Amino acid sequence: MFIIYIFIFLIGLSIGSFSNVFIYRIPRNISIIYPSSFCTSCKRKIKWINKLPVFSWIFLKGKCNFCKSSISIKYPLIEILFSIVFLSNFYFYGISNILDAPIKFLNLCLFSFLMFNLSFIDIEHLKIPNKIIFFGITINFLLSFYISFAESDYSYLIFRLLASFLGYMGLEIIILVFFLFTNKYAFGGGDSKLFAFVGSWLGLNGLLNTFLLSIYLCGVFCIFGLFFKKLKKSDKVPFGPFIAFSSYLIYLLYLNSPNIFMIF
């Protein structure tokens, strides 16, 4: 088992390396396929030997092989973090269950990958790209249709369609009511779409649990930030990472405790 988890960790590093490409290019409307990886400073193509996750950054001492400009430590950290996420998927889902229901495991991995990348994009740019939301919802509905068809139970698909609609409209109503009373927007427009995304993957109960947990986590973060003077009242705090982390945690908890966090 130890060898298997080492192998899974290395695969996670490779996918994490792709996450760096995803996180950098999507907000800048650059294709994630072409051109090949390049230095963000001198724009020169990076050699394959310098694309090894984590190890290349260590070997190059955090500098470009050509122009010697600094390469942010966030790149190897993102690769390691996603490897941990990937390991968590295998651990909580169970390797034996992968053989029994590979589509549902693929669903979990894709969900965690998209949420992981959305978090870092929102942190860096304070926006959630629509193309990722629409892609995620579309792919999940196709998977949901397949699962419903395979199990001859279309309630799985119907509840996700309903949860997606409620996820979007529910937060939009909260934003409207808050605006009418305060003349301020409580959330960004992308957050409503992200809750639609969550609803489409986790269903009604998963959506509600995610909403409550993300509000609590964001509130605690803001309170401590203000207390230690790391935040100002005028600062904008990206809510996307709290939604992403909460939904992923709810997903993992559901895998082991379906009676606690029942996802329709």
C-alpha positions in Angstrom: 0.0 0.0 0.0 2.9 2.4 0.8 4.2 2.0 -2.8 0.8 2.6 -4.2 0.4 5.8 -2.2 3.8 7.0 -3.3 2.8 6.4 -6.9 -0.5 8.2 -6.4 1.4 11.1 -4.8 3.7 11.4 -7.8 0.7 11.4 -10.2 -0.8 14.1 -8.0 2.4 16.2 -8.4 2.1 15.9 -12.2 -1.6 17.0 -12.2 -0.6 19.8 -9.8 2.0 20.9 -12.3 -0.9 21.2 -14.9 -2.9 23.1 -12.3 -0.1 25.8 -12.4 -0.7 26.1 -16.1 -4.5 26.2 -15.6 -4.3 28.8 -12.9 -2.0 31.1 -14.8 -3.6 30.8 -18.3 -7.3 30.7 -17.7 -7.7 34.2 -16.3 -5.5 35.6 -19.0 -7.5 33.8 -21.8 -4.4 31.8 -22.9 -4.9 28.3 -24.3 -4.0 25.6 -21.7 -2.7 23.4 -24.6 -0.7 25.8 -26.8 1.9 27.3 -26.6 4.1 25.0 -24.5 5.1 26.0 -21.0 7.2 29.2 -21.0 8.9 31.5 -18.5 6.5 34.3 -17.5 9.4 36.8 -17.5 11.4 36.1 -20.7 8.7 34.0 -22.5 11.2 31.4 -23.6 10.0 27.8 -23.9 10.8 25.7 -20.9 12.8 22.5 -21.6 11.1 19.2 -20.6 13.8 18.4 -18.1 12.9 21.7 -16.3 9.2 20.7 -16.1 9.5 18.0 -13.4 7.2 18.9 -10.6 8.9 20.3 -7.4 12.3 18.7 -8.3 13.0 21.1 -11.2 12.3 24.1 -9.0 14.7 22.8 -6.4 17.3 21.9 -9.0 17.0 25.4 -10.6 17.1 27.0 -7.1 13.9 28.9 -7.9 15.2 30.7 -10.9 14.6 30.6 -14.7 17.3 28.6 -16.5 17.5 31.4 -19.2 16.9 34.8 -17.7 17.6 33.9 -14.0 14.4 35.6 -12.9 12.9 34.3 -9.7 10.2 31.6 -10.0 7.7 31.9 -7.2 7.6 29.2 -4.5 3.8 29.1 -5.0 4.4 26.8 -8.0 6.0 23.8 -6.1 3.6 24.5 -3.2 0.6 24.2 -5.5 1.9 20.9 -6.9 2.4 19.5 -3.3 -1.0 20.7 -2.2 -2.8 19.1 -5.1 -0.9 15.9 -4.4 -2.3 15.9 -0.9 -5.8 16.5 -2.3 -5.3 13.6 -4.8 -4.1 11.3 -2.0 -7.2 12.3 0.1 -9.4 11.3 -2.8 -8.0 7.8 -2.9 -7.9 7.5 0.9 -11.5 8.6 1.6 -13.0 6.9 -1.5 -11.1 3.7 -1.0 -9.1 1.9 -3.7 -11.4 -1.1 -3.7 -14.4 1.1 -4.4 -12.6 2.6 -7.4 -13.0 -0.7 -9.2 -16.7 -0.9 -8.3 -17.7 2.7 -9.2 -14.9 4.3 -11.3 -17.3 7.0 -12.7 -18.1 8.3 -9.3 -14.4 8.4 -8.4 -13.7 10.3 -11.6 -16.5 12.7 -10.5 -14.7 13.3 -7.2 -11.3 13.9 -8.8 -12.7 16.3 -11.4 -14.6 18.2 -8.8 -11.6 18.5 -6.5 -9.4 19.6 -9.5 -11.8 22.3 -10.6 -12.4 23.6 -7.1 -8.7 23.6 -6.3 -7.9 25.7 -9.3 -10.9 28.0 -8.8 -9.7 28.8 -5.3 -6.3 30.0 -6.4 -7.7 32.0 -9.3 -10.1 33.8 -7.0 -7.3 34.5 -4.5 -5.1 36.0 -7.1 -7.6 37.8 -9.3 -10.7 38.1 -7.2 -12.8 36.5 -9.9 -14.2 33.1 -10.8 -14.0 32.4 -14.6 -17.4 31.6 -16.1 -15.8 29.1 -18.5 -14.7 26.8 -15.6 -18.2 27.0 -14.0 -20.0 26.2 -17.2 -17.5 23.4 -18.1 -17.9 21.9 -14.6 -21.7 22.0 -14.6 -21.9 20.5 -18.1 -19.5 17.7 -17.4 -21.2 16.8 -14.2 -24.7 16.7 -15.7 -23.4 14.3 -18.3 -21.9 12.2 -15.6 -25.1 12.4 -13.6 -27.1 11.4 -16.6 -24.8 8.4 -17.1 -25.1 7.4 -13.4 -28.9 7.8 -13.4 -29.2 5.7 -16.6 -26.8 3.0 -15.2 -28.7 2.8 -11.9 -32.2 3.3 -13.5 -32.8 6.1 -11.0 -33.2 9.5 -12.5 -33.8 11.2 -9.1 -30.0 11.5 -8.9 -30.0 13.8 -12.0 -33.3 15.6 -11.1 -32.1 16.6 -7.6 -28.8 18.0 -9.0 -30.7 20.1 -11.6 -32.9 21.4 -8.8 -29.9 22.1 -6.4 -28.0 23.9 -9.2 -30.9 26.2 -9.8 -31.5 26.8 -6.0 -27.7 27.4 -5.5 -27.7 30.2 -8.0 -31.1 31.8 -7.2 -30.8 31.4 -3.4 -27.6 33.5 -3.2 -28.9 36.0 -5.7 -31.9 36.6 -3.5 -29.6 37.0 -0.5 -27.5 39.5 -2.4 -30.6 41.5 -3.5 -32.1 41.6 0.0 -28.7 42.7 1.6 -28.3 45.4 -1.1 -31.8 46.8 -0.5 -31.0 47.2 3.2 -27.3 48.3 3.1 -26.8 49.5 -0.5 -23.8 47.1 -0.6 -23.1 43.8 -2.3 -22.5 41.0 0.2 -21.1 38.6 -2.4 -19.6 38.7 -5.8 -21.5 37.6 -8.9 -19.2 34.7 -9.4 -20.2 33.2 -6.0 -23.8 32.6 -7.1 -22.5 30.7 -10.1 -20.1 28.8 -7.9 -23.0 27.7 -5.6 -24.8 26.5 -8.7 -21.7 24.5 -9.5 -21.7 23.0 -6.0 -25.4 22.2 -6.1 -25.0 20.4 -9.4 -22.3 18.1 -7.9 -23.4 17.7 -4.3 -27.2 17.9 -4.4 -29.5 19.8 -2.0 -28.2 18.8 1.4 -24.6 19.1 0.2 -25.3 22.6 -1.1 -26.9 23.7 2.2 -24.1 22.2 4.3 -21.5 23.9 2.1 -23.2 27.3 2.3 -23.4 27.1 6.2 -19.8 25.9 6.6 -18.3 28.4 4.1 -20.1 31.3 5.9 -18.7 30.1 9.3 -15.2 29.7 7.9 -15.1 33.0 6.1 -16.5 34.7 9.2 -13.8 33.2 11.5 -11.1 34.2 9.0 -12.3 37.8 8.8 -12.6 38.1 12.6 -9.1 36.9 13.2 -7.8 39.0 10.3 -9.3 42.1 11.7 -8.2 41.2 15.3 -4.6 40.8 14.2 -4.8 43.7 11.9 -4.1 41.6 8.8 -7.3 42.8 7.2 -9.1 46.1 6.9 -12.9 46.6 6.8 -12.5 47.9 3.3 -10.5 44.9 2.0 -12.1 42.5 -0.4 -12.0 38.9 0.8 -12.4 36.2 -1.9 -15.2 33.9 -0.9 -14.5 31.3 -3.5 -11.8 29.4 -1.6 -14.1 29.1 1.4 -16.9 27.6 -0.8 -14.4 25.3 -2.5 -12.8 24.0 0.7 -16.2 23.6 2.4 -17.8 21.7 -0.5 -14.7 19.4 -0.8 -14.7 18.7 2.9 -18.5 17.9 2.8 -17.9 15.6 -0.1 -15.2 13.7 1.7 -17.2 13.5 4.9 -20.2 12.2 3.0 -18.0 9.3 1.6 -17.5 8.0 5.1 -20.6 9.3 6.9 -23.5 9.4 4.4 -26.1 9.6 7.2 -24.5 12.8 8.5 -24.1 14.6 5.3 -26.7 13.0 3.0 -26.3 14.1 -0.5 -29.4 13.4 -2.6 
